[in-house]
């Protein structure tokens, strides 16, 4: 399997041999789903909170005496059984982040890249750099590469000038190859990767 390698002007300058076991493998959608759900859970703020009977204001005085009234025994007007009472087992601030086995994450990324390869949405360039910090120039480069809408740019190391140029472009992200996830890939309509980044990913994802 081969892909054309182009420059910033979208002119072919070479070819890149790809491993069929990585980019031509069966797309395991279950693995992709697991990885995306984990990534979404990790981004949840988890700041929701409810007040239990110990936190809700009031309720310090016993509503009525323990015996002799004919009514049920009550120790506080902030009992969860009462109106304006506390909440039982309500949500509290916490982190929703959890980890998946490394093989699952790698398998999910391999499947996501294979899907983009199958869809013809993978673009290989010789380099992702910018001569100046200018959003318009970055957008023009992406347009020449046929990239519109959501896209993820992947390189071994992030070029600071290009990173600052594309950070204001809606739907475009710039990610190091070692930090790329299945969620990054599936959330983009096009994946633009450098030759070096794709070779490194191919090496890491080989089964």
MIVEXDO-392372 format. One record per residue (C-alpha): residue number from 1; residue in three letters; x, y, z. Coordinates in nm, 4 decimals, always signed. Each point is the difference from the previous one (the first is absolute). Example, Ala and Ser with C-alpha at 12.3 -4.5 7.8 and 13.67 -1.06 7.14 Angstrom:
# residues 2
<num:1 residu:ALA px:+1.2300 py:-0.4500 pz:+0.7800>
<num:2 residu:SER px:+0.1370 py:+0.3440 pz:-0.0660>
# end
This chain:
# residues 207
<num:1 residu:UNK px:+0.0000 py:+0.0000 pz:+0.0000>
<num:2 residu:UNK px:+0.1405 py:+0.3401 pz:-0.0994>
<num:3 residu:UNK px:-0.0965 py:+0.3604 pz:+0.0590>
<num:4 residu:UNK px:+0.1165 py:+0.3084 pz:-0.1842>
<num:5 residu:UNK px:+0.2176 py:+0.2407 pz:+0.1977>
<num:6 residu:UNK px:-0.0676 py:+0.3633 pz:-0.0889>
<num:7 residu:UNK px:+0.1471 py:+0.3345 pz:+0.0957>
<num:8 residu:UNK px:-0.1777 py:+0.3119 pz:+0.1263>
<num:9 residu:UNK px:-0.1004 py:+0.0816 pz:-0.3596>
<num:10 residu:UNK px:-0.1685 py:-0.3404 pz:-0.0340>
<num:11 residu:UNK px:+0.2611 py:-0.1147 pz:-0.2512>
<num:12 residu:UNK px:+0.1042 py:-0.3639 pz:+0.0093>
<num:13 residu:UNK px:+0.3615 py:-0.0447 pz:+0.1079>
<num:14 residu:UNK px:+0.0118 py:-0.3703 pz:+0.0831>
<num:15 residu:UNK px:-0.1722 py:-0.3115 pz:+0.1283>
<num:16 residu:UNK px:-0.0406 py:-0.1588 pz:+0.3407>
<num:17 residu:UNK px:-0.0346 py:-0.3749 pz:+0.0483>
<num:18 residu:UNK px:-0.2584 py:-0.0893 pz:+0.2621>
<num:19 residu:UNK px:-0.0413 py:-0.3218 pz:+0.1945>
<num:20 residu:UNK px:-0.3167 py:-0.1817 pz:-0.1049>
<num:21 residu:UNK px:-0.0311 py:-0.1476 pz:+0.3506>
<num:22 residu:UNK px:-0.0308 py:+0.3522 pz:+0.1426>
<num:23 residu:UNK px:-0.1778 py:+0.2081 pz:-0.2617>
<num:24 residu:UNK px:-0.1807 py:-0.2760 pz:-0.1830>
<num:25 residu:UNK px:-0.1210 py:-0.1981 pz:+0.2993>
<num:26 residu:UNK px:-0.3637 py:-0.0628 pz:+0.0889>
<num:27 residu:UNK px:-0.1575 py:+0.3045 pz:+0.1638>
<num:28 residu:UNK px:-0.0920 py:-0.1004 pz:+0.3545>
<num:29 residu:UNK px:-0.2725 py:+0.2500 pz:+0.0857>
<num:30 residu:UNK px:-0.0385 py:-0.1408 pz:+0.3522>
<num:31 residu:UNK px:+0.3544 py:+0.1008 pz:+0.0908>
<num:32 residu:UNK px:-0.0496 py:+0.3462 pz:-0.1473>
<num:33 residu:UNK px:-0.3184 py:+0.0421 pz:+0.2042>
<num:34 residu:UNK px:+0.1728 py:-0.1003 pz:+0.3236>
<num:35 residu:UNK px:+0.2887 py:+0.2398 pz:-0.0592>
<num:36 residu:UNK px:-0.2242 py:+0.2929 pz:-0.0928>
<num:37 residu:UNK px:-0.2235 py:-0.0517 pz:+0.3040>
<num:38 residu:UNK px:+0.3079 py:-0.0093 pz:+0.2266>
<num:39 residu:UNK px:+0.1336 py:+0.3221 pz:-0.1549>
<num:40 residu:UNK px:-0.3365 py:+0.1718 pz:+0.0400>
<num:41 residu:UNK px:-0.0230 py:-0.1103 pz:+0.3627>
<num:42 residu:UNK px:+0.3448 py:+0.1431 pz:+0.0708>
<num:43 residu:UNK px:-0.1102 py:+0.3445 pz:-0.1213>
<num:44 residu:UNK px:-0.3070 py:+0.0180 pz:+0.2258>
<num:45 residu:UNK px:+0.0327 py:+0.2732 pz:+0.2603>
<num:46 residu:UNK px:-0.1830 py:-0.1951 pz:+0.2671>
<num:47 residu:UNK px:-0.0906 py:+0.3114 pz:+0.2006>
<num:48 residu:UNK px:-0.3659 py:-0.0885 pz:+0.0612>
<num:49 residu:UNK px:-0.1017 py:-0.0224 pz:+0.3649>
<num:50 residu:UNK px:-0.3046 py:-0.0480 pz:+0.2208>
<num:51 residu:UNK px:-0.0461 py:+0.0638 pz:+0.3719>
<num:52 residu:UNK px:-0.0561 py:-0.2887 pz:+0.2371>
<num:53 residu:UNK px:-0.1750 py:+0.0384 pz:+0.3375>
<num:54 residu:UNK px:+0.3266 py:+0.1017 pz:+0.1662>
<num:55 residu:UNK px:+0.0637 py:+0.2873 pz:-0.2435>
<num:56 residu:UNK px:-0.3465 py:+0.1426 pz:-0.0678>
<num:57 residu:UNK px:-0.0761 py:+0.3111 pz:+0.2029>
<num:58 residu:UNK px:-0.2283 py:-0.0203 pz:+0.3044>
<num:59 residu:UNK px:-0.1447 py:-0.2952 pz:+0.1834>
<num:60 residu:UNK px:+0.1871 py:+0.0500 pz:+0.3234>
<num:61 residu:UNK px:-0.3009 py:-0.0223 pz:+0.2270>
<num:62 residu:UNK px:-0.2021 py:-0.3161 pz:+0.0502>
<num:63 residu:UNK px:-0.3444 py:+0.0725 pz:-0.1535>
<num:64 residu:UNK px:-0.1925 py:-0.1523 pz:+0.2890>
<num:65 residu:UNK px:+0.0678 py:-0.2082 pz:+0.3040>
<num:66 residu:UNK px:+0.0903 py:-0.3635 pz:-0.0372>
<num:67 residu:UNK px:-0.3132 py:-0.1531 pz:+0.1566>
<num:68 residu:UNK px:-0.3576 py:+0.0843 pz:+0.0823>
<num:69 residu:UNK px:-0.1077 py:+0.1836 pz:-0.3160>
<num:70 residu:UNK px:-0.1305 py:-0.2985 pz:-0.1929>
<num:71 residu:UNK px:+0.2178 py:+0.0909 pz:-0.2951>
<num:72 residu:UNK px:+0.3078 py:-0.1709 pz:-0.1368>
<num:73 residu:UNK px:+0.3290 py:+0.0644 pz:+0.1749>
<num:74 residu:UNK px:+0.2015 py:+0.2682 pz:-0.1816>
<num:75 residu:UNK px:+0.3389 py:+0.1350 pz:+0.0940>
<num:76 residu:UNK px:+0.0386 py:+0.2707 pz:-0.2649>
<num:77 residu:UNK px:-0.2136 py:+0.1954 pz:-0.2442>
<num:78 residu:UNK px:+0.2747 py:-0.0508 pz:-0.2586>
<num:79 residu:UNK px:-0.0562 py:-0.3734 pz:-0.0220>
<num:80 residu:UNK px:+0.0131 py:-0.1235 pz:-0.3616>
<num:81 residu:UNK px:-0.3630 py:-0.1065 pz:+0.0447>
<num:82 residu:UNK px:-0.1085 py:+0.3598 pz:+0.0515>
<num:83 residu:UNK px:-0.0446 py:+0.2887 pz:-0.2394>
<num:84 residu:UNK px:+0.3142 py:+0.2196 pz:+0.0019>
<num:85 residu:UNK px:+0.1897 py:-0.2942 pz:+0.1455>
<num:86 residu:UNK px:+0.3361 py:-0.1332 pz:-0.1104>
<num:87 residu:UNK px:+0.0603 py:-0.2228 pz:-0.3016>
<num:88 residu:UNK px:+0.0823 py:-0.3670 pz:+0.0460>
<num:89 residu:UNK px:+0.2981 py:-0.1258 pz:-0.2012>
<num:90 residu:UNK px:-0.0064 py:+0.3049 pz:-0.2276>
<num:91 residu:UNK px:+0.2832 py:+0.0797 pz:-0.2423>
<num:92 residu:UNK px:+0.3167 py:+0.1428 pz:+0.1521>
<num:93 residu:UNK px:+0.3077 py:+0.1573 pz:-0.1627>
<num:94 residu:UNK px:+0.2228 py:-0.2726 pz:-0.1378>
<num:95 residu:UNK px:+0.2156 py:-0.0953 pz:-0.2938>
<num:96 residu:UNK px:-0.1501 py:-0.2247 pz:-0.2666>
<num:97 residu:UNK px:+0.3393 py:-0.0908 pz:-0.1429>
<num:98 residu:UNK px:+0.0979 py:-0.3643 pz:-0.0291>
<num:99 residu:UNK px:+0.2618 py:-0.1980 pz:-0.1869>
<num:100 residu:UNK px:-0.0243 py:-0.2645 pz:-0.2689>
<num:101 residu:UNK px:+0.2622 py:-0.2668 pz:-0.0699>
<num:102 residu:UNK px:+0.2767 py:+0.1269 pz:-0.2256>
<num:103 residu:UNK px:-0.0796 py:-0.2639 pz:-0.2624>
<num:104 residu:UNK px:-0.3584 py:+0.1244 pz:-0.0186>
<num:105 residu:UNK px:+0.1097 py:+0.3603 pz:-0.0573>
<num:106 residu:UNK px:+0.2507 py:-0.1045 pz:-0.2665>
<num:107 residu:UNK px:-0.2559 py:-0.2230 pz:-0.1680>
<num:108 residu:UNK px:-0.2532 py:+0.2819 pz:-0.0017>
<num:109 residu:UNK px:+0.2481 py:+0.2431 pz:-0.1582>
<num:110 residu:UNK px:+0.0984 py:-0.2617 pz:-0.2574>
<num:111 residu:UNK px:-0.3660 py:-0.0552 pz:-0.0890>
<num:112 residu:UNK px:-0.0696 py:+0.3736 pz:-0.0203>
<num:113 residu:UNK px:+0.2927 py:+0.0600 pz:-0.2361>
<num:114 residu:UNK px:-0.1036 py:-0.3008 pz:-0.2100>
<num:115 residu:UNK px:-0.3482 py:+0.1516 pz:-0.0311>
<num:116 residu:UNK px:+0.1415 py:+0.3341 pz:-0.1164>
<num:117 residu:UNK px:+0.2219 py:-0.1836 pz:-0.2458>
<num:118 residu:UNK px:-0.3019 py:-0.1867 pz:-0.1306>
<num:119 residu:UNK px:-0.1940 py:+0.3256 pz:-0.0360>
<num:120 residu:UNK px:+0.2864 py:+0.1700 pz:-0.1850>
<num:121 residu:UNK px:+0.0228 py:+0.2628 pz:+0.2732>
<num:122 residu:UNK px:+0.3694 py:-0.0457 pz:+0.0814>
<num:123 residu:UNK px:+0.2451 py:+0.2551 pz:-0.1419>
<num:124 residu:UNK px:+0.3772 py:-0.0439 pz:+0.0286>
<num:125 residu:UNK px:+0.2234 py:+0.3075 pz:-0.0234>
<num:126 residu:UNK px:+0.3751 py:+0.0375 pz:+0.0178>
<num:127 residu:UNK px:-0.0156 py:+0.2607 pz:+0.2786>
<num:128 residu:UNK px:-0.2420 py:+0.2061 pz:+0.2063>
<num:129 residu:UNK px:+0.1704 py:+0.3316 pz:+0.0604>
<num:130 residu:UNK px:-0.0732 py:+0.3692 pz:-0.0404>
<num:131 residu:UNK px:+0.2337 py:+0.2861 pz:-0.0806>
<num:132 residu:UNK px:-0.2025 py:+0.2461 pz:+0.2038>
<num:133 residu:UNK px:-0.2813 py:+0.0085 pz:+0.2511>
<num:134 residu:UNK px:-0.2918 py:+0.0765 pz:-0.2269>
<num:135 residu:UNK px:-0.3393 py:-0.1710 pz:+0.0067>
<num:136 residu:UNK px:-0.0862 py:+0.0967 pz:-0.3579>
<num:137 residu:UNK px:+0.3160 py:-0.1655 pz:-0.1336>
<num:138 residu:UNK px:-0.0776 py:-0.3177 pz:+0.1944>
<num:139 residu:UNK px:-0.3569 py:-0.0095 pz:-0.1334>
<num:140 residu:UNK px:+0.1257 py:+0.0474 pz:-0.3551>
<num:141 residu:UNK px:+0.2439 py:-0.2904 pz:+0.0451>
<num:142 residu:UNK px:-0.2785 py:-0.2251 pz:+0.1287>
<num:143 residu:UNK px:-0.2238 py:+0.1026 pz:-0.2900>
<num:144 residu:UNK px:+0.2710 py:-0.0944 pz:-0.2498>
<num:145 residu:UNK px:+0.0213 py:-0.3403 pz:+0.1683>
<num:146 residu:UNK px:-0.3743 py:-0.0430 pz:-0.0443>
<num:147 residu:UNK px:-0.0708 py:+0.0318 pz:+0.3711>
<num:148 residu:UNK px:-0.3268 py:+0.1659 pz:+0.0965>
<num:149 residu:UNK px:-0.2004 py:-0.0275 pz:+0.3189>
<num:150 residu:UNK px:+0.1311 py:-0.2028 pz:+0.2894>
<num:151 residu:UNK px:+0.3558 py:-0.1268 pz:-0.0317>
<num:152 residu:UNK px:+0.2822 py:-0.1280 pz:+0.2170>
<num:153 residu:UNK px:+0.3624 py:+0.0754 pz:-0.0851>
<num:154 residu:UNK px:+0.2540 py:-0.2542 pz:+0.1229>
<num:155 residu:UNK px:+0.3762 py:+0.0408 pz:+0.0285>
<num:156 residu:UNK px:+0.2849 py:-0.1437 pz:+0.2064>
<num:157 residu:UNK px:+0.0505 py:+0.3375 pz:+0.1664>
<num:158 residu:UNK px:-0.2257 py:+0.3035 pz:-0.0202>
<num:159 residu:UNK px:+0.1205 py:+0.2995 pz:-0.1962>
<num:160 residu:UNK px:-0.0684 py:+0.2968 pz:+0.2275>
<num:161 residu:UNK px:-0.0763 py:+0.2456 pz:-0.2795>
<num:162 residu:UNK px:-0.2437 py:-0.2329 pz:-0.1754>
<num:163 residu:UNK px:-0.1569 py:-0.0979 pz:+0.3318>
<num:164 residu:UNK px:-0.0716 py:+0.3624 pz:+0.0850>
<num:165 residu:UNK px:-0.1246 py:+0.0601 pz:-0.3536>
<num:166 residu:UNK px:-0.2629 py:-0.2752 pz:+0.0026>
<num:167 residu:UNK px:-0.1188 py:+0.0247 pz:+0.3603>
<num:168 residu:UNK px:-0.2629 py:+0.2586 pz:-0.1024>
<num:169 residu:UNK px:-0.1248 py:-0.2089 pz:-0.2932>
<num:170 residu:UNK px:-0.3293 py:-0.1675 pz:+0.1045>
<num:171 residu:UNK px:+0.0173 py:-0.3789 pz:-0.0004>
<num:172 residu:UNK px:+0.3754 py:-0.0239 pz:-0.0681>
<num:173 residu:UNK px:+0.2343 py:-0.1511 pz:+0.2567>
<num:174 residu:UNK px:+0.3767 py:-0.0616 pz:-0.0040>
<num:175 residu:UNK px:+0.1120 py:-0.3130 pz:+0.1871>
<num:176 residu:UNK px:+0.3291 py:-0.1771 pz:+0.0605>
<num:177 residu:UNK px:+0.0000 py:-0.3542 pz:-0.1377>
<num:178 residu:UNK px:+0.0737 py:-0.1497 pz:+0.3438>
<num:179 residu:UNK px:-0.3103 py:+0.1712 pz:+0.1426>
<num:180 residu:UNK px:-0.2385 py:-0.0827 pz:-0.2844>
<num:181 residu:UNK px:-0.3163 py:-0.1857 pz:+0.1049>
<num:182 residu:UNK px:-0.2840 py:-0.1717 pz:-0.1810>
<num:183 residu:UNK px:-0.2265 py:+0.2852 pz:+0.1092>
<num:184 residu:UNK px:+0.2257 py:+0.2562 pz:-0.1733>
<num:185 residu:UNK px:-0.0129 py:-0.2009 pz:-0.3213>
<num:186 residu:UNK px:-0.3725 py:-0.0760 pz:-0.0012>
<num:187 residu:UNK px:-0.0918 py:+0.3581 pz:+0.0914>
<num:188 residu:UNK px:+0.1659 py:+0.1289 pz:-0.3185>
<num:189 residu:UNK px:-0.1155 py:-0.0265 pz:-0.3590>
<num:190 residu:UNK px:+0.3635 py:+0.0064 pz:-0.1215>
<num:191 residu:UNK px:+0.3267 py:-0.1157 pz:+0.1563>
<num:192 residu:UNK px:+0.3145 py:+0.1802 pz:-0.1189>
<num:193 residu:UNK px:+0.3178 py:-0.1706 pz:+0.1170>
<num:194 residu:UNK px:+0.3661 py:+0.0429 pz:-0.0799>
<num:195 residu:UNK px:+0.1991 py:-0.2879 pz:-0.1449>
<num:196 residu:UNK px:+0.2027 py:-0.0302 pz:+0.3210>
<num:197 residu:UNK px:-0.3074 py:-0.0024 pz:+0.2230>
<num:198 residu:UNK px:-0.1734 py:-0.2659 pz:-0.2084>
<num:199 residu:UNK px:+0.3095 py:-0.2198 pz:-0.0029>
<num:200 residu:UNK px:+0.0265 py:+0.0323 pz:+0.3792>
<num:201 residu:UNK px:-0.3689 py:-0.0853 pz:+0.0416>
<num:202 residu:UNK px:+0.0348 py:-0.2955 pz:-0.2338>
<num:203 residu:UNK px:+0.2881 py:-0.1311 pz:+0.2091>
<num:204 residu:UNK px:-0.1893 py:+0.0443 pz:+0.3287>
<num:205 residu:UNK px:-0.3274 py:-0.1480 pz:-0.1280>
<num:206 residu:UNK px:+0.1388 py:-0.3067 pz:-0.1713>
<num:207 residu:UNK px:-0.1745 py:-0.3045 pz:+0.1536>
# end
